Amino acid sequence: MTVIERIKKDPRVESISDERAAGDGFWVYLHYGYYGYEWSSHIIHEDSPSACLSYLRDVRPCDCPECKHVLAEQKNKTKKEAE
């Protein structure tokens, strides 16, 4: 399995963007409810997928106001759809 496949399979990862060809590195966007503890962000941005993968070990649950709001909306939507 490649490094990019490993990143994509991580359940905390929402999406990735490979901007290396444009000189802007590799981006990993985390699902709401997670953030990078070491850098206090919901996004990992590094020069390579390998560097991003190493930072995934520092991802922690997030309870910032934005995450709380979005997760509550998602929960309410799922609850309404189940009714």
N, C-alpha and C positions, 0 to 999 in steps of 0.2 A: 504494500500500500504506500502510495506517495505521501509526502508531507502535506500537500494540498488536500488529498483525500482524507487524511487523518483530521485536518482542521475542519473540513466540511462535515464530518461525522460527529464532531463534538456537539452534544445537545445544547450547549450554551451559546453556540454560534448561530446567528441568524443568516448571515451572508458574508461573502468575501468579494473583494475587488482587486484584481491583479493589474496594477497600473505601472508595472516595472518598465514596460516598453516606452511609456511616456516620461520615464524618469521620476515617477512619484511613488515608487515602492509598492508594498503589498498591504492591503487593508482587511481587517477582520472586524465585522460588526456583530456585537453581542446582542442576544435577546434581552428584552426588558427583564429586569430582575437580576442582572449580572453586571459587574464592573471589574475593571482591573484594579486590584488593591494597591499595587505599587504606584500606579500613575493616575488613579481616580478618574477613570474614563470608561465609557461604554464602547470604545473603539480601540483596537490595537492597530498601530501603524508602524511598520518597520520596513527595512530595505528588502527583506526576503521572507518567504513562507517559513523557513526554519526558525528565524528569529521570532516571528509571530507565534509559532508553536511553543517555543520556550516560555513566552509570556503567558500562555494559557494556564500554566500551573498557578499563576497568581490571581486568577479570576475567582471572585467571591460573590455570594449573594448580595444584591443591592436593594436597599429600602429607601432610596432617595425619593423625594416627592413625585418626580416624573414617573419613575418605575411604579410606585404605589398607585398612581392615578391610572396609568395604562393597564396594569394588571387587574385593577378593580373593574375597569371597563370591559376587559376581556372576559372576566369571570361573570359579570352581569349579562353580557351578550350570550355566553354559553348557557347560562341558566335560563334565559328567555327562550333560546332555541330549543331547549329540552322540554319546555312546558307545552 
